[in-house]
Amino acid sequence: MVSTDSERVNILTTIPTNLIDVLESDEAN
């Protein structure tokens, strides 16, 4: 159960960072 919870946390944290990277790249362009 702990492993699945950690995986969920990783997914929730990786998605926002990816969105931020996309927004920053769009602003740069």
C-alpha distance matrix in Angstrom:
0.0 3.8 5.4 5.2 6.2 8.7 9.9 10.7 12.5 14.3 15.5 16.7 18.5 20.0 21.4 23.5 24.8 25.9 27.7 29.4 30.6 32.0 33.7 35.1 36.4 38.0 39.7 40.9 42.5
3.8 0.0 3.8 5.5 5.1 6.2 8.6 9.9 10.6 12.3 14.3 15.3 16.4 18.1 20.1 21.9 22.8 24.3 26.3 27.5 28.7 30.5 32.1 33.2 34.7 36.5 38.0 39.0 40.9
5.4 3.8 0.0 3.8 5.4 5.1 6.2 8.7 9.9 10.5 12.3 14.3 15.3 16.2 18.4 20.6 21.2 22.3 24.6 26.0 26.8 28.5 30.5 31.5 32.6 34.6 36.3 37.1 38.8
5.2 5.5 3.8 0.0 3.8 5.4 5.0 6.2 8.7 9.8 10.5 12.3 14.2 15.1 16.6 19.0 20.2 21.0 22.9 24.7 25.7 27.1 29.0 30.4 31.5 33.1 35.0 36.1 37.5
6.2 5.1 5.4 3.8 0.0 3.8 5.4 5.1 6.3 8.7 9.9 10.6 12.3 14.2 15.6 17.4 18.8 20.2 21.7 23.3 24.7 26.2 27.7 29.1 30.6 32.2 33.7 35.0 36.7
8.7 6.2 5.1 5.4 3.8 0.0 3.8 5.4 5.0 6.1 8.6 9.8 10.5 12.1 14.3 16.0 16.7 18.3 20.3 21.5 22.6 24.5 26.1 27.1 28.6 30.5 31.9 32.9 34.8
9.9 8.6 6.2 5.0 5.4 3.8 0.0 3.8 5.4 5.0 6.2 8.6 9.8 10.4 12.3 14.8 15.5 16.3 18.5 20.2 20.9 22.5 24.5 25.7 26.7 28.6 30.4 31.3 32.9
10.7 9.9 8.7 6.2 5.1 5.4 3.8 0.0 3.8 5.4 5.1 6.2 8.6 9.9 10.8 13.0 14.6 15.5 17.0 18.9 20.2 21.5 23.1 24.7 26.0 27.4 29.1 30.5 32.0
12.5 10.6 9.9 8.7 6.3 5.0 5.4 3.8 0.0 3.8 5.4 5.1 6.1 8.5 10.1 11.4 12.7 14.4 16.0 17.1 18.7 20.5 21.7 23.0 24.7 26.3 27.6 28.9 30.8
14.3 12.3 10.5 9.8 8.7 6.1 5.0 5.4 3.8 0.0 3.8 5.5 5.1 5.9 8.5 10.4 10.8 12.1 14.4 15.6 16.5 18.4 20.2 21.1 22.4 24.4 25.9 26.8 28.6
15.5 14.3 12.3 10.5 9.9 8.6 6.2 5.1 5.4 3.8 0.0 3.8 5.4 5.1 6.1 8.9 10.1 10.5 12.4 14.4 15.4 16.6 18.5 20.0 21.1 22.6 24.5 25.7 27.1
16.7 15.3 14.3 12.3 10.6 9.8 8.6 6.2 5.1 5.5 3.8 0.0 3.8 5.7 5.6 6.9 9.1 10.4 11.3 13.0 14.9 16.1 17.2 19.0 20.6 21.8 23.3 24.9 26.5
18.5 16.4 15.3 14.2 12.3 10.5 9.8 8.6 6.1 5.1 5.4 3.8 0.0 3.8 5.7 5.9 6.6 9.0 10.5 11.1 12.8 14.8 15.9 16.9 18.8 20.5 21.6 22.9 24.9
20.0 18.1 16.2 15.1 14.2 12.1 10.4 9.9 8.5 5.9 5.1 5.7 3.8 0.0 3.8 5.7 5.3 6.2 8.8 10.0 10.6 12.5 14.4 15.4 16.6 18.5 20.1 21.0 22.7
21.4 20.1 18.4 16.6 15.6 14.3 12.3 10.8 10.1 8.5 6.1 5.6 5.7 3.8 0.0 3.8 5.5 5.2 6.3 8.7 9.9 10.7 12.4 14.3 15.4 16.6 18.5 20.0 21.3
23.5 21.9 20.6 19.0 17.4 16.0 14.8 13.0 11.4 10.4 8.9 6.9 5.9 5.7 3.8 0.0 3.8 5.4 5.0 6.1 8.6 9.8 10.4 12.1 14.1 15.2 16.4 18.2 19.9
24.8 22.8 21.2 20.2 18.8 16.7 15.5 14.6 12.7 10.8 10.1 9.1 6.6 5.3 5.5 3.8 0.0 3.8 5.4 5.0 6.2 8.7 9.8 10.4 12.2 14.2 15.2 16.3 18.3
25.9 24.3 22.3 21.0 20.2 18.3 16.3 15.5 14.4 12.1 10.5 10.4 9.0 6.2 5.2 5.4 3.8 0.0 3.8 5.4 5.1 6.3 8.7 9.9 10.6 12.3 14.3 15.2 16.6
27.7 26.3 24.6 22.9 21.7 20.3 18.5 17.0 16.0 14.4 12.4 11.3 10.5 8.8 6.3 5.0 5.4 3.8 0.0 3.8 5.4 5.1 6.2 8.6 9.8 10.5 12.3 14.2 15.4
29.4 27.5 26.0 24.7 23.3 21.5 20.2 18.9 17.1 15.6 14.4 13.0 11.1 10.0 8.7 6.1 5.0 5.4 3.8 0.0 3.8 5.4 5.0 6.0 8.5 9.7 10.5 12.1 14.2
30.6 28.7 26.8 25.7 24.7 22.6 20.9 20.2 18.7 16.5 15.4 14.9 12.8 10.6 9.9 8.6 6.2 5.1 5.4 3.8 0.0 3.8 5.5 5.1 6.1 8.5 9.9 10.4 12.3
32.0 30.5 28.5 27.1 26.2 24.5 22.5 21.5 20.5 18.4 16.6 16.1 14.8 12.5 10.7 9.8 8.7 6.3 5.1 5.4 3.8 0.0 3.8 5.4 5.1 6.1 8.6 9.8 10.6
33.7 32.1 30.5 29.0 27.7 26.1 24.5 23.1 21.7 20.2 18.5 17.2 15.9 14.4 12.4 10.4 9.8 8.7 6.2 5.0 5.5 3.8 0.0 3.8 5.5 5.1 6.2 8.6 9.9
35.1 33.2 31.5 30.4 29.1 27.1 25.7 24.7 23.0 21.1 20.0 19.0 16.9 15.4 14.3 12.1 10.4 9.9 8.6 6.0 5.1 5.4 3.8 0.0 3.8 5.4 5.1 6.1 8.6
36.4 34.7 32.6 31.5 30.6 28.6 26.7 26.0 24.7 22.4 21.1 20.6 18.8 16.6 15.4 14.1 12.2 10.6 9.8 8.5 6.1 5.1 5.5 3.8 0.0 3.8 5.4 5.0 6.2
38.0 36.5 34.6 33.1 32.2 30.5 28.6 27.4 26.3 24.4 22.6 21.8 20.5 18.5 16.6 15.2 14.2 12.3 10.5 9.7 8.5 6.1 5.1 5.4 3.8 0.0 3.8 5.4 5.1
39.7 38.0 36.3 35.0 33.7 31.9 30.4 29.1 27.6 25.9 24.5 23.3 21.6 20.1 18.5 16.4 15.2 14.3 12.3 10.5 9.9 8.6 6.2 5.1 5.4 3.8 0.0 3.8 5.4
40.9 39.0 37.1 36.1 35.0 32.9 31.3 30.5 28.9 26.8 25.7 24.9 22.9 21.0 20.0 18.2 16.3 15.2 14.2 12.1 10.4 9.8 8.6 6.1 5.0 5.4 3.8 0.0 3.8
42.5 40.9 38.8 37.5 36.7 34.8 32.9 32.0 30.8 28.6 27.1 26.5 24.9 22.7 21.3 19.9 18.3 16.6 15.4 14.2 12.3 10.6 9.9 8.6 6.2 5.1 5.4 3.8 0.0
